[in-house]
Amino acid sequence: MSSKKDKSKNLEKYFMSIAMNLAKDRVGLTGLNPSVGCLIVKDNEIISFGQTGFKGRPHAEHVAIKKCSKSELKGATIFVTMEPCTHYGKTPPCANLIIKSRIKKVVYSINDIDKRTANKAYSYFKSKNINVIKGLLKSDAKKIYKNYFFQKKINMPYVVAKIASSKDYFITSNKKFITNHHSRAVSHLLRFYSDSILTTSKTANSDNSKLSCRINGLENFSPRRLIVDKNLTINKNLAIINDRDKKNTIIFHSSRNKKKINFLKSNGIRLQFIDLDIDKNINLKKMLSKIYNFGIGSIIVEGGKMLTNSLLREKLINEFYLFKSDKKLGMQGSNNIFNLEKKLNKFFKKKENIETFLDGNEIKRYY
């Protein structure tokens, strides 16, 4: 027969699991800030909830608390998936807001690793006579914040790459699309969950893609466009150079072509000079570091074979999605990536098949 204490613990796990689902819902959509889920409970009933706002603000605790009156909050318990912040940044500390609200108990899952606030909340709440519990469902939280912890530890974006091929491993042909519309929908979801999309000027010139998220209702969540263009060979007539979102484009280059530089700048394109590496190519590590400094925490790479191999060689890819059609291209195909699959098996420890309806296509995720 379960004790009162066991029932209370199970209830706490239940409420925290709901907060976890709220956090999962915004992963990849909160910029450099972690996606946090928050639940406020009183007399074993949920009275409010919150999620980190898109691009990282407002914080989840702020959202949940502001939905309630002071009388509702008095004596309540707040469940938060990550340690509430205790430092002043662009917004006041969530810990102060919790204290002022007269919430009596704080339950959070995992400590933040941001040096400004890490491991400070527990003792801070204790000093204010607030009951506090930490570590609830910590293993679940570790999975949610894997990308965030990676970014914070090395100050670089979390990089996901993808490439699509025919059944016989060709990635280019005279056909517009190699994989079917189901695979392309998954590809656009990956764009939706990324801060930015990285490609090369060669791929951009060839495809003239808008590099946007084209799923109904999600168009406004299109990622920032990042172009690797060593010699500024990008075509002036491309859609991404001339559309209304051109200010959302950053080109990384090492060119001294003043005429092209002035043209692109006059069109609202942001340019960033990057030094070359020992092989006379754009220094990819320096580029990724600069991208992180721009406030970009996640990247989806759609840059073809050369960029993919370069990033793999320097161990700069965290996850990889290999899309494969069920149809062969034969003589109609070019640019074969047969050896890429061997490299992926070598570089990544784990592999899984994405279980979804793809009508003959397949997706393998390496991580």
N, C-alpha and C positions, 0 to 999 in steps of 0.2 A: 504494500500500500504506500503510495507516494506521500511524502510529507508536504507541509505547507511551504517549506523552503524550496523543495524540488519544483513545485507548481510555480512559485515566484520566478525561479530561474528559467523555467521553460517559457514563461510569458515574456521575460526579458529577451530571450533568444528569438522569440516570435516577432516582437516589435523591432529588434535590430535587423532581422532578416528583411522586413519591409523597408527599413531605411537603406539596406544594401541594394534592394531592387531600384530604389529611387536614385542611388548613386550610379548604378550600372547604366541606367537610362541616359545619362549625360556624358558617359565616358567618351572622350575624343572631341567634345563640344565646348570645353571650358578653358581653352587656351592653355596657359602655363599653370593655371590653378588646378588643384585636384577636383574631381567631381565628387561632391559630398551629398549624402542623403541624410535627412533629419526628420525625426518624429517626436512630437510632444504628446505625452500620455498623462491622463489624470484619472484616478479611480479606475484604472485598467481600461480606459477608453481613449481612443485616439482623438485629440482635439485639434491637432494641426500637423502639417508636414511642410517640408521645404526641400528644394534642390539647388545646387549651385547654378547661378544664371549662365546663360550662353555667353561665351568669352570670359567667364570666370567671376562675374559679379551680377547681383549681390550674392553673398554667401548663404548657404542653406539655412544656417541657424537664424540669420537675419530674416529670411523669408518666412520661416515658420513662426518666429516670435511675433512678427509684425501683424500676423493674422489674428492674434488673440488680444483680449483685454488683460489688464493687470490682474484683475480678480481671477480670471481663468488660469493665468500662469502661476499664481501663488500656490506653492505646494506641489507643483507638477514635476514630472520626470522628463528629461530630454534625452533622446537617443541619437547619437551622431556617429557616422561611420568613421570619421577621423577626428583626432584631437582638435578641439576648437582653438583657433588662433588667439594668441595672447599679446601680439605685437601690433603697433600702429603701422599701417601701410597706406594704401589709397583709401582704406576704410578703417574705422575704429575696430578694436579687437572684439571678436564674437564672445570671448570669455567675459568681458565687461558687461556686454548686453545680457548675457545669461544671468549674471549676478544681480544686475539691476531689476530683472524681471521677477526676482524672488522665487525662481525655480529651486526646488529643494534637492534635486538629485540629477547628476549628470552621468550618463553611461556612454562611453565611446569605445570604438573597436581597436584602433591602431594609432600609434604616435606618428605625428608628422615628422618629416626629416628636414624641413626648412629650418635652417640654423636659428632664425629669428624667433621661432616658437617651439622647436622640438623639445619634448619632455618637460615642458613648463606648466602645462594646464593642470596636471594632477595636484601638484603641491599648491598651486595658486587657488584652486577651488577649495582644497582642504583648509587653507588659511582663512577662507571666508565662511567656514563652517557649512560647506555644501558637501553632501554625500556624493562620492564619486567612485565609479567602477570603470576600469579600463581593461582592454584585451578580449572583450566579448566578440566571438566569431572572428577572431584575428586572422585565421587562415583564409577565410573568405575575403577579408579586406585586402590581404596581400595580393590576391589575384586581381582585384579591381584596380589597385594602385601600382601594379607592376610597371606600367609605362611612366607614370608620374615619378616613381622612385628612380627609375633609370635616368630620366631627364634631369632631375635635381642632383643626382650624384656626379654626372659628368658634364652638365651644362650643354647638352646637345639634344636635338630632337629625337624622338622615337621614330625609327624609319621602317616603313612597310613597303615592300616592292611587289610588283605584279608584272606578269607578262602572259600574253595569250598566244597559243600556237595551234596549228592544225594537228591532226592525229599523227602525221608524219613529221612533226616538229618544225614546220615552217612558220615564221612570224610575219612575213609580208607576201602579198600577192596582188594581182590586179583586181581582186574582189575588195569591196569596201570593208566588209567585216569577215573575220575568220571564225569567231565563235557566235553562238546564237543570242537572241535577245534576253534569254534568262541569265546567261553569263554576264552580259553587258549590264543588266540591272544590278547584279551583285557588285560589279566593278564600280558603278555609280554610288552604291551604298558605302563602299570603301572611301570614295571621295568625300561623301557626306560626313564620315566619321574622322576625317583628317583636317588639320588646320591648313594644309597646303598640298599642292601637287607639283612634283618635280619632273621635268623632262629636259630634253636637249633641243637646241635650235634645229638640228637635223631632223628630229622627229616632228617638231612643230612645223617646219617647212614642208615636210612630206604629207602630214595628215591635215594640217590647217584646222585642228580641233579647237573648240572653245574651252576645253579643259575645265568644264563646269559639271555640276551635278544636275542631271536632267531627269530627275524623278519628280513627278507631279507633287507639288507642295513643299519640296525641299530645295527648290532652285535658289532661294536666298541663303542657303548654307553651302554654296559652292566654295571650294578651298581657294586660298591665295595661290597664284601661279608663279612658279619658280622655274627659270630657264637657264640651263648651263650653255653659255655661248662664248667660248674662248675668244674668237675673232670677230664677234658681232656680225655673223653672217645671216642673222634672222631676216626673213623677208618682210619688207615694209608694208606689204598688203595683207598680212595675216589678220584673221578675225581678232586675235588677242591683242594686236597692236592698235586696232581701230574701233573696238567695241566700247560700250559705255563703262565697262569694268576694267579698262586698261590700267587705271591707277592701282588695280589689285595685282599687278604684274611686276616681278622683280627679275632682272636679268643679271647673272653673274658672269663677268668677263675679265679679260686681261688685255683688252685692245687699247690702242692709242689713236684709233680712227676718230678724230674730232668731229668730222662731218656726220658720221653715223651716231655718235654719242649725242650731239646736239639735236639731231632729228628725233631720236628716241625720247630724250628729256623733254623736248618741246611738245611731244605727244603724251606726256604724263607718265611715261614708263620710268620706273625706278631702276637705276643702275648701281651695281656694286662691284668695284674692282677687287679681284682676288689674285693673289700671287700664284705663280706656277710651281708645281712640284719638281722633283729631280728629273721626271720624264717629260717635262715641258707641257704638262696638262694642268688644268685647274686643280688647285689643291682642295680636295674634297673635304678633308677634315676641317680646314679653315673655313670653307664655305658653310658647312653644317653648324659650326660654332657661331658664325655670323648670323645664320638663319635663326638660331635660338635667341640671340640678342635682339632680334626683331620681334620677339614675343611669340614665336612659332614653336609649338611643342611636338607636333606630329606631322609626318610627311608620307604621302603615298607616291611612290616612284613609278612613273610610266615612261621610261626613257629608252626602251630598246636594248639591244644586246650589249653594246659597248659600255654604256653607263652602268647597266646592271652588273656586268663583269668587273668593272672598276670598283664599284661599291662592295661587291662580294670579296674581291681581293684584299681590300683594306678593312674588311670585317665591320662594315658600317651599316649592315642591314639586320634588323631585329626579327622581322618576320617576312616570309615570302609566299605569295599566292601564284601557283602555276595553273592557269586556265588552259584546258585542252578541248578542242573540238572533237567530235566523233567522225569527222570527215577528213580525208586525205586531200592534199593539194597537188601532189605529184609534180609534173612539169610546170604547173601554174604557180608553184611556190618558190620562195627564195629566202635567204637568210635563215639557215637552219640552226636550231639550238639544241640538237640532240645531246651534246656534252653538258649542257646546263643542268639537266636533271641529276647527272652524276655529281656535279659540284654541289648542288643543293643537298644531296644526301650526305656529302662530306662535311659541309659547313654547319648544318643544323642537326641538333640532337634528336628532335622529335618531328613527326610527320603525321598528318591526319587528312582523311578525305572529308570534304565539306558535304554534309548530308542535307541536301536540299534538292528540289525538283529542277533539273537542268535539261530535261529532254534529250539525253544522250551526251551532253557535254559533261566534263568533270572538272573539279577544282581540288587541288592538293595544297594544303597549308603547311609550310615548314616553319619551325620556331625553336 
